[in-house]
Amino acid sequence: MTIVMKKRKTAKEGVTAPPPTITQPEIVRTLADLARIAGVSTGTVSRALADKSIVNSETRERIQSLAKKHDFRPNQMASKLRSRRTGFVGVVIPLGHERRQHISDPFFLTLLGHLADELAECGYDLMLSRVIPDGTKDWLEKVTRSGMVDGVLVIGQSDQFDIIEEVAAQYEPLVIWGHQRAHQRHCVVGTDNLAGGRLAVEHLVATGARKLLFMGDAAGIEIQMRLEGAKAAAAAAGIALKHVKITLAGEDMGPQIEKSLSSRFSYDGIVAASDLIALSALSALHRIGKRIPQDVQVVGFDDLPLSSYSAPPLTTIRQEISRGAKLMVEKLKERMGGKNTPSVVMPPILVVRESTRSL
């Protein structure tokens, strides 16, 4: 657009001076606009902005300079469509066995936070989905075939192991946080849950506990293996271990724990399937007048950040969540590049605090 300013003729001036013009800079919105200014084809502009050596350095630098001058940024979505990359990674939380559990569960939030950080470092955005299968078998396939993501991370196998196996046979960029079974197809990053359950009981036995409760719902694979490890260690020590089913839904957990702790079954040690269950148990024990660890010792599982701030601070089995998130993203990137990566099983670590007696 051109603005013309006319100067009024005066008596002393015999002629009118040429009107000055003010021309606004041309707006560049598309590759075609930039190509017109540069005097080249849109293909040349595209390759120059991508820093392709096929365009000679002088032309490449001139086009890049013009793009900077006109504050031109290529359409990122169009670029991703051309490269068949979306820039998104799907993160799915399946709740097949525990439908009332929430994403606000501290374990989910901790792992999600680490995953989001790792994905951001790699230039990916996260697309989160909480899934309740309800008997359907295509919940994971809907995500992998949506065309909206470049790869998928799944937090937990729940009771959906077979479905995950089926999808893994057809879809390579898939990594799961969970438990590794012998000869399984899908790539897993997780903790040796069997060893973790065993480690918790061995610590309680070593500190004098003889009547144990295991609190958790063993319908999911990870907790099932923690229970199996705890049972094996208790049997080896020749002591009693009672399994009490405790759900991970917050509104049900507290009443279930209080009921189990008020039962006639005597106990002096608790193995909790998660830190959240363990912390709820500590609170219930205080309410019924039990001293910790003098009367009852408690061991959790996860080592979430809040476990060191309880009263007393919680002894727990640490899962290396931060390292696990980093490994999940690394494995996924390799799989997106066509590499068939193996699973990683991390060893559990006993973290002794004040909810158990010292050796």
C-alpha positions in Angstrom: 0.0 0.0 0.0 1.4 3.5 -0.9 0.5 6.7 1.0 0.8 9.9 -1.1 1.3 13.2 0.8 0.6 16.4 -1.3 2.3 19.6 -0.4 0.2 22.8 -0.7 1.6 25.4 -3.1 2.4 28.8 -1.5 2.7 32.3 -3.0 6.5 32.2 -2.8 6.7 28.9 -4.5 6.3 28.8 -8.1 5.9 25.0 -8.3 4.7 22.2 -6.2 7.5 19.9 -4.8 7.2 16.2 -5.8 5.2 14.4 -3.1 7.2 12.1 -0.9 6.1 8.4 -0.7 6.2 6.1 2.3 6.1 2.4 1.3 5.3 -0.2 3.9 7.6 -3.3 3.9 6.0 -6.3 2.1 4.5 -8.9 4.4 5.8 -12.4 3.9 3.4 -15.1 5.0 4.2 -18.1 2.7 7.0 -19.7 1.0 5.6 -18.3 -2.3 5.9 -14.7 -0.9 9.5 -15.3 0.1 10.3 -17.0 -3.2 8.9 -13.9 -5.1 11.1 -11.5 -3.2 14.2 -13.7 -3.6 13.5 -14.4 -7.3 13.7 -18.1 -6.9 11.3 -21.1 -6.8 9.4 -22.1 -3.7 11.3 -25.4 -3.8 14.6 -23.6 -3.6 13.3 -21.5 -0.7 12.2 -24.7 1.2 15.5 -26.4 0.7 17.5 -23.2 1.6 15.5 -22.8 4.9 16.2 -26.5 5.6 19.9 -25.7 5.1 20.2 -28.3 2.3 23.6 -28.3 0.5 21.8 -28.8 -2.8 21.3 -25.0 -2.8 24.6 -23.1 -3.3 25.8 -21.3 -0.2 25.4 -17.8 -1.6 21.7 -18.3 -2.5 21.1 -20.2 0.7 22.5 -17.4 2.9 20.6 -14.7 0.9 17.3 -16.6 1.3 17.9 -17.2 5.0 18.8 -13.5 5.5 15.6 -12.4 3.7 13.5 -14.8 5.9 15.1 -13.3 9.0 14.5 -9.7 7.8 10.8 -10.4 7.1 10.4 -12.5 10.3 9.3 -15.4 8.3 8.8 -18.8 10.0 7.8 -21.8 7.9 4.6 -23.6 8.7 5.7 -26.2 11.2 2.6 -28.4 10.8 3.0 -28.5 7.0 6.6 -29.4 7.4 5.7 -32.2 9.8 3.1 -33.5 7.4 5.6 -33.6 4.5 8.1 -35.5 6.7 5.3 -37.8 8.0 6.2 -36.8 11.6 3.7 -35.3 14.0 6.1 -34.2 16.7 3.8 -35.8 19.3 4.4 -38.9 21.5 1.3 -40.6 23.0 1.4 -41.5 26.7 -1.3 -44.0 27.7 -2.3 -45.1 31.2 -4.5 -48.2 31.0 -6.7 -48.9 34.0 -8.1 -52.3 33.3 -8.0 -53.7 36.8 -8.3 -50.5 38.7 -10.9 -48.3 37.0 -11.3 -45.8 39.8 -7.6 -44.9 40.0 -6.8 -41.4 39.0 -4.0 -39.7 37.0 -3.4 -37.6 40.2 -2.0 -40.8 41.8 1.5 -39.6 43.0 3.3 -42.4 41.0 1.6 -41.4 37.7 2.4 -37.7 38.3 6.0 -38.4 39.1 6.7 -40.6 36.1 4.6 -38.3 33.8 6.7 -35.3 34.9 10.0 -37.1 34.1 8.6 -38.3 30.8 7.4 -34.8 29.8 10.8 -33.4 30.6 12.7 -36.0 28.6 10.3 -35.6 25.6 10.7 -31.9 25.7 14.4 -32.2 25.6 14.0 -34.2 22.4 11.6 -31.7 20.8 8.5 -33.8 21.3 5.1 -32.8 22.7 3.1 -35.3 24.9 -0.4 -36.4 24.2 -1.9 -38.0 27.3 -4.7 -40.6 27.4 -6.2 -42.4 30.4 -7.9 -45.5 29.1 -10.4 -47.8 30.8 -10.6 -50.8 28.5 -14.1 -52.1 29.6 -13.7 -55.3 27.7 -12.6 -53.7 24.4 -9.4 -55.0 22.8 -8.6 -52.1 20.5 -7.9 -49.4 23.0 -4.2 -49.3 22.3 -4.6 -49.9 18.5 -6.8 -46.8 18.3 -3.8 -44.7 19.6 -1.1 -46.4 17.5 -3.2 -46.2 14.3 -4.5 -42.7 14.9 -1.8 -41.0 12.8 -1.6 -38.4 15.5 1.6 -39.6 17.2 5.1 -40.8 16.2 5.3 -43.3 19.0 3.6 -44.5 22.1 4.6 -44.9 25.8 2.4 -47.0 28.1 2.5 -46.5 31.9 1.7 -49.9 33.4 0.5 -53.2 31.9 -2.5 -53.5 34.2 -4.3 -56.7 33.2 -3.8 -55.9 29.5 -0.6 -57.9 28.9 -1.9 -60.0 26.0 -3.4 -56.9 24.2 -0.1 -55.1 24.5 1.7 -58.1 23.0 -0.7 -58.2 20.0 -0.1 -54.5 19.2 3.6 -54.8 19.7 3.7 -57.5 16.9 2.5 -54.8 14.4 3.7 -51.5 15.8 7.4 -51.0 16.6 7.6 -47.6 18.3 6.0 -48.8 21.5 7.7 -48.9 25.0 6.0 -49.9 28.2 6.7 -49.1 31.9 6.0 -52.5 33.5 7.3 -56.0 34.4 9.4 -58.1 32.1 8.2 -61.7 31.5 10.3 -64.3 29.9 9.9 -64.4 26.0 7.6 -61.4 25.9 7.5 -59.3 22.6 6.9 -55.8 23.8 9.8 -53.6 25.1 9.6 -52.9 28.8 11.5 -50.5 31.1 10.8 -51.2 34.8 11.9 -52.7 38.1 12.5 -56.3 39.1 9.2 -56.5 41.1 9.8 -60.0 42.3 13.1 -59.0 43.8 11.5 -55.9 45.3 8.9 -57.8 47.2 11.5 -60.3 48.4 13.8 -57.4 49.6 11.0 -55.8 51.6 10.2 -59.0 53.5 13.8 -59.9 54.1 14.4 -56.4 55.7 11.4 -56.8 58.0 12.5 -60.3 59.0 16.0 -59.1 59.7 14.6 -56.3 62.0 12.4 -58.7 64.0 9.0 -58.8 62.3 7.3 -62.2 62.4 3.7 -61.6 61.4 3.3 -59.8 58.1 0.6 -58.2 56.0 0.9 -57.5 52.3 -1.3 -54.7 51.2 -2.2 -54.3 47.5 -4.4 -55.5 44.7 -2.5 -58.2 42.8 -4.7 -58.1 39.7 -2.0 -56.0 37.9 1.2 -57.7 36.9 3.6 -55.5 38.8 1.9 -55.8 42.2 1.3 -59.5 41.5 5.0 -60.1 41.2 5.8 -58.0 44.3 3.3 -60.2 46.2 5.0 -63.4 44.8 8.4 -62.1 45.9 7.1 -61.3 49.4 5.5 -64.7 49.7 8.7 -66.5 48.7 10.8 -64.6 51.2 8.3 -65.2 54.0 8.1 -68.9 53.2 11.9 -69.1 53.3 12.0 -67.5 56.7 9.2 -69.7 58.0 6.9 -66.8 59.0 3.2 -65.9 58.3 2.2 -63.5 55.5 -1.4 -62.5 54.9 -2.5 -60.8 51.7 -5.0 -58.0 52.1 -6.5 -56.6 48.9 -6.2 -52.8 48.9 -7.3 -50.8 45.9 -5.4 -47.8 44.5 -8.6 -45.6 44.3 -8.1 -42.9 46.9 -11.7 -42.9 48.2 -11.7 -46.6 48.9 -8.1 -47.1 50.1 -8.4 -45.4 53.5 -11.5 -47.4 54.7 -10.1 -50.7 53.4 -6.8 -50.1 55.3 -8.5 -49.1 58.5 -10.7 -52.2 58.4 -7.8 -54.6 57.8 -5.7 -53.0 60.5 -8.5 -53.3 63.0 -9.1 -57.0 62.3 -8.2 -59.9 64.7 -5.2 -61.0 62.7 -2.2 -59.8 64.6 0.7 -58.3 62.7 4.0 -56.5 63.4 5.1 -55.8 59.8 3.4 -54.4 56.7 4.6 -54.6 53.1 2.7 -52.1 51.0 2.5 -52.5 47.3 3.0 -48.7 46.8 4.1 -45.7 48.8 0.6 -44.3 48.7 -0.8 -47.4 50.4 2.1 -47.3 52.9 1.5 -43.7 53.8 -2.2 -44.3 54.3 -1.4 -47.2 56.5 0.9 -45.0 58.7 -2.0 -42.6 59.2 -4.4 -45.4 60.1 -1.9 -46.9 62.5 -1.5 -43.6 64.3 -5.3 -43.3 64.7 -5.6 -46.7 66.3 -2.7 -46.1 68.7 0.0 -48.2 67.2 3.6 -47.1 67.6 5.8 -47.1 64.5 8.2 -48.9 64.3 8.0 -50.2 67.9 4.6 -52.0 67.4 4.4 -52.2 63.6 7.0 -51.7 60.9 6.0 -50.5 57.5 7.8 -50.8 54.1 6.5 -49.0 51.0 7.3 -49.4 47.3 8.3 -46.7 44.8 10.3 -44.1 46.9 8.2 -41.2 45.7 9.4 -37.7 46.8 6.8 -37.5 49.5 7.9 -40.7 51.3 10.7 -39.0 53.1 8.4 -36.4 54.6 5.9 -38.7 56.3 5.8 -39.2 60.1 7.9 -41.2 60.6 9.8 -41.1 57.2 9.0 -44.2 55.2 11.3 -47.1 54.6 10.6 -48.2 51.0 11.8 -50.0 47.9 13.0 -47.5 45.4 12.1 -47.7 41.7 14.5 -45.5 39.7 11.7 -43.5 38.1 13.8 -40.7 36.7 16.3 -43.1 35.1 13.4 -45.2 33.9 11.7 -42.3 32.1 15.0 -41.4 30.4 15.4 -45.0 29.3 11.8 -45.2 28.0 12.3 -42.1 25.8 15.7 -43.3 24.6 14.2 -46.7 23.7 11.3 -45.1 21.9 13.5 -42.9 19.8 15.6 -45.9 18.8 12.4 -47.8 17.8 11.1 -44.8 15.9 14.4 -45.1 13.9 13.7 -48.7 13.1 15.9 -50.3 15.8 14.5 -53.3 17.7 15.5 -52.5 21.3 15.6 -55.0 24.3 13.9 -54.4 27.6 15.6 -53.0 30.6 15.0 -54.4 34.1 16.3 -52.2 36.9 17.3 -53.6 40.3 15.2 -52.5 43.3 16.9 -50.5 46.0 16.1 -50.7 49.7 15.9 -47.2 51.3 15.8 -47.5 55.1 14.2 -44.7 57.1 12.4 -44.5 60.4 9.2 -46.6 59.7 11.3 -49.7 60.3 13.7 -50.6 63.1 17.4 -50.4 62.4 19.5 -53.6 62.2 
